[in-house]
Amino acid sequence: MKTISRPAAPLLLVFGLLFCDVARAQYLNQIGVTLLRAMTTNVDGTGVCVAQVEPDVSIDPIAFEVTPVGVDRSVGLFTYFSGDGSTNVYPNNLGTNSLKAEAVGNAFYGIPNGVATNIAQVDNYDAVYFYTNFITASVQASINCPVVNQSFILAETDGSQATVSDQQSADSQYDNYTAQNATLFVSAVNNGGSVSPPGTSYNGLGVGAYGGASSVGPTIDNGRCKPDITAPATETTYSTPEVSGAAALLRQAALRGDGGSDTNSAADGRTIKVLLLNGAIKPDDWTNIAPSPLDFRYGAGVLNVFNSYKQLTGNKQGCSASSTVASGGAHPPTGGTGSVSVLSGWDFNTNTSSVLNDAVNHYYFNVTNSSGSGAFTATATLVWNRQLNQTNINHLNLFLYSVANSNLVACSTSLVDNVEHLWLPKLPQGRYDLQVWKAAGTPGLTIVSSSETYALAWEFFSQPLTIVPSDENAALTWPVYPAGFALESKTNLTTQSAWSTNNLPAPVVTNNQNYLLLNATNANQFFRLRRP
């Protein structure tokens, strides 16, 4: 672990070990990249500019640069920035190669095992220069890169973790930058101890490492849920660029119209963030402690960019109805007849309350399938930003009501997070009202503003497993989306033998279905899908 000093600010604390190409290839399978590449055309980051901010991590005090050959990319892809200037030449006199930066780049955009292998530009910044001249500057100039990867944390000058006041200061600076420049910061939360800035900022994505060393939330200032999401890696240094790469993929897809004609809304950082969170897969032991919306270890779960992409392609869907109720009053379904046409999709919208009345945007869903039987899994996520130069956030909640009896099914009502999240693994079929609620109050006093722009994503699904005879064999099929399911089997149901994936060949993908042909001599007789 290496600490780097810089003037009038906490230290930059850097961490990380290299991991091999074999592990990266396996991670591409886990996070949905391999499936995305198989099921789409050229969703690879084309046209997207990204920034990689790297601290000095060697005995050489200017080691922050990615060597182009080390990530199998051309020199022309890179521009290097430090306090001594900028250049698109490598090698150069601004800095020297960092093996840690190179490993991050390989996970982010390297060939062949990076997530976003065809991005248009990499701006490689020295972290001290970047933080001092962009984040803490009195005028926060835009770097013109919508996705910024930060695989480091900010710490105190003695190497200890940031204090509450320093965390709050850093969070505000990063949130203001996002509010002014529409930049999505994807930042590591640390490899142990408390979650640390910049991964604690409200408007950014704080990333943990699934299956590796990773810090556990909540934040030390007011108990917010961080990390927001995890990805498989040894440490957060390398899980973070996986999420950054996924953000670049979604932005490219959004700008080329995969999410519908409103490309500005689809490519907004709030939409990218909400899709990444809502597409994440829950580990077996995922849980949240209400009113916290997320798991303090995993956030929304483990990154799966294929699921996020499929939700993007559900296109922007407006709310079914809007209503107001007296502040603090009940807000059951309105009885509207309209419905959202897709069970997997998103919206980018605004909710406006008044001094006396709470405001509710209603999204009605008919959650059913052709068989009329079986439960659904439901996931819904709401994201909004902390606004420019604000200490507080507007108070938004997420509710799910049954329309049939107006009963509340689930809610997410954190007072401190600017994320709300619902996950219901056994939702009965029926008609439901998903509500985005905004508190009443006086702008500038009891609320930040009368209007708040938000991004919302949802997914309602039932995952059928079909078994049919095929000559003397059995053919098993189940949908490709949503991803993350494993086929398990056992010989009988009367013993305590465990479900297992042993002796089952890998399925092939055809016509948006996973297909597996099982020889009739196979001893397994019973099958199920398990996620993850």
Summary of the structure (lengths in Angstrom):
residues: 532
radius of gyration: 23.5
end to end distance: 32.6
largest distance: 74.5
contacts: 1909
relative contact order: 0.10
helix: 20%
strand: 33%
